């Protein structure tokens, strides 16, 4: 199993704690220490599980938009996006819970021509105003004749967005471009005329699920 490099410090810390508490419980097998050892072991396993980074394969193509995140579709609607799309766009919002894979992937291939980080609040990422008020990092991609924007949004628990993309970078559909630690959300903005292939309530798999077709 592959793990995201951003998770290694957390995994090492959780592992050291689990080993230390386990050693103490082995030497002094008191009920509270044994219980603490079990809890710390389960926590270490969960931390490793959270930062898993599996390989993903699926349908690819210049007219397809691939899910950038694992999670649940919480919104499919037309909105204004002035920063990169410069007008109306179709937004597909995907909410990730603490059990989702949190590595994010490019939805389309092309060239990164826009990046922007905006500090903000840490509201529940599932609510609509989180897309405006929460901490977020945006990556704009020129894909053929189309523009596609993908936006990482922090949530109640997530307090660290990592984005690898820089202007001028090549975006390869399905490849990793960042990670958000703990619960969060990723929005994709598409040109008007795109055809969504997911509905609110459906679940997506990053790098695998086709969420829309470009015009």
C-alpha positions in Angstrom: 0.0 0.0 0.0 1.3 3.4 -0.9 0.9 6.3 1.5 0.9 10.1 0.9 4.2 11.7 1.9 2.4 14.4 3.8 1.1 11.7 6.2 4.5 10.2 7.2 5.1 12.5 10.2 1.7 11.7 11.6 2.1 8.0 10.9 5.5 8.0 12.7 4.1 9.9 15.7 1.1 7.6 16.0 3.3 4.5 15.7 5.8 5.7 18.3 2.9 6.5 20.7 1.3 3.1 20.1 4.6 1.2 20.7 5.4 3.2 23.8 2.0 2.7 25.4 2.0 -0.9 24.3 5.4 -1.5 25.9 4.2 0.1 29.1 1.0 -2.0 29.2 3.1 -5.2 28.6 5.4 -4.3 31.6 2.6 -3.1 33.9 -0.6 -4.8 32.6 -3.1 -2.7 34.4 -6.6 -2.3 32.9 -6.2 1.4 32.1 -2.8 0.9 30.4 -4.1 -2.0 28.4 -7.1 0.0 27.3 -4.8 2.9 26.4 -2.6 0.5 24.4 -5.6 -0.8 22.4 -6.8 2.8 21.7 -3.4 4.0 20.6 -2.9 1.0 18.3 -6.3 1.6 16.7 -5.5 5.3 16.3 -2.2 4.4 14.6 -4.0 2.1 12.2 -6.6 4.7 11.4 -3.9 7.4 10.7 -2.2 5.1 8.3 -5.5 4.2 6.7 -6.4 7.9 6.3 -3.2 8.7 4.4 -3.4 5.8 2.1 -2.7 6.7 -1.6 -3.9 3.8 -3.8 -3.2 3.7 -7.5 -6.2 4.6 -9.6 -7.0 3.6 -13.2 -10.1 4.3 -15.2 -11.6 5.8 -18.3 -9.7 8.8 -19.7 -10.2 11.2 -22.6 -10.1 14.9 -23.6 -13.9 15.2 -23.4 -14.2 13.6 -20.0 -13.9 15.1 -16.5 -12.7 12.7 -13.9 -13.5 13.0 -10.1 -10.7 14.9 -8.3 -11.7 13.4 -5.0 -13.2 10.5 -3.2 -16.5 11.4 -1.5 -20.1 12.2 -1.8 -21.5 14.6 -4.4 -23.3 17.4 -2.5 -24.0 19.9 -5.3 -24.4 20.1 -9.0 -25.5 23.5 -10.1 -24.7 26.5 -12.3 -23.0 29.4 -10.5 -20.9 32.5 -11.1 -17.1 31.9 -11.1 -15.3 35.2 -11.8 -11.7 34.3 -10.8 -10.8 31.9 -13.6 -13.9 31.0 -15.6 -14.9 34.7 -15.8 -18.6 34.0 -15.8 -21.1 31.3 -15.4 -20.0 27.7 -14.8 -21.3 24.4 -13.6 -20.0 23.5 -10.2 -19.8 19.9 -9.0 -19.0 19.7 -5.3 -17.6 16.6 -3.6 -17.5 16.2 0.2 -14.8 14.0 1.7 -15.3 12.6 5.2 -12.5 11.4 7.5 -12.6 7.9 6.0 -12.2 9.0 2.4 -8.9 8.9 0.5 -7.8 12.6 0.7 -5.3 12.7 -2.2 -6.7 14.9 -5.0 -6.2 14.3 -8.7 -6.4 16.4 -11.9 -9.9 16.1 -13.5 -8.6 16.9 -17.0 -5.3 17.1 -18.9 -3.9 20.4 -20.0 -1.7 23.2 -18.7 -2.0 24.9 -15.3 -2.4 28.6 -15.9 -3.8 29.8 -12.6 -3.3 29.1 -8.9 -4.6 31.0 -5.9 -4.6 30.3 -2.2 -7.1 32.1 0.0 -7.0 31.9 3.8 -10.4 31.8 5.5 -12.7 30.2 7.9 -13.2 26.5 8.8 -17.0 26.0 8.4 -18.6 22.7 7.7 -17.4 22.0 4.2 -20.7 20.4 3.1 -22.6 23.7 3.4 -22.8 26.1 0.4 -21.1 29.2 1.9 -18.0 27.1 2.6 -17.1 27.6 -1.1 -16.8 31.3 -0.5 -15.7 31.7 3.1 -13.4 28.7 4.0 -9.7 28.3 3.5 -9.2 27.2 -0.1 -6.7 26.6 -2.9 -7.7 26.9 -6.5 -6.0 25.4 -9.7 -7.1 26.5 -13.1 -6.4 24.3 -16.1 -6.5 25.2 -19.8 -7.7 22.0 -21.4 -7.9 22.4 -25.2 -10.5 25.0 -25.9 -11.9 24.7 -22.4 -11.1 26.1 -18.9 -11.6 23.9 -15.8 -11.1 25.0 -12.3 -10.6 22.7 -9.3 -10.8 24.1 -5.8 -9.7 22.4 -2.6 -11.7 23.7 0.4 -10.9 23.1 4.1 -13.6 22.0 6.5 -14.3 21.8 10.2 -11.4 19.4 10.9 -9.1 20.0 7.9 -6.6 22.7 8.6 -3.9 22.1 6.0 -4.3 22.2 2.2 -1.4 21.0 0.2 -1.3 21.9 -3.6 1.6 20.8 -5.7 0.5 22.7 -8.9 2.3 25.8 -10.2 1.5 27.9 -13.2 3.1 26.4 -16.3 2.9 22.8 -14.9 1.5 20.0 -17.1 -1.8 18.6 -15.7 -2.2 14.9 -16.5 -5.8 13.6 -16.0 -6.0 11.3 -13.0 -2.6 12.3 -11.6 -2.1 13.6 -8.1 -2.0 17.4 -7.6 -2.5 17.7 -3.8 -4.1 16.6 -0.6 -6.3 17.9 2.2 -5.7 16.6 5.7 -8.9 15.3 7.3 -12.5 16.2 6.4 -12.9 18.6 3.5 -14.4 19.3 0.0 -13.3 19.7 -3.6 -15.3 21.7 -6.2 -14.9 21.4 -9.9 -16.0 24.3 -12.2 -16.8 23.4 -15.8 -17.9 25.4 -18.8 -21.6 25.9 -19.3 -22.8 23.3 -21.7 -20.9 20.5 -20.0 -23.0 17.4 -19.2 -22.8 16.1 -15.6 -22.7 12.4 -15.2 -23.2 12.3 -11.4 -26.1 13.4 -9.2 -26.3 14.7 -5.7 -25.9 11.9 -3.2 -23.8 9.7 -5.4 -20.3 8.7 -4.4 -17.1 9.3 -6.5 -13.7 7.7 -6.6 -10.8 10.1 -7.4 -9.1 9.3 -10.7 -11.8 6.7 -11.6 -15.3 8.1 -11.7 -16.3 10.2 -14.7 -18.3 13.1 -13.3 -19.0 15.0 -16.5 -18.4 15.5 -20.2 -17.1 18.8 -21.6 -19.1 20.5 -24.4 
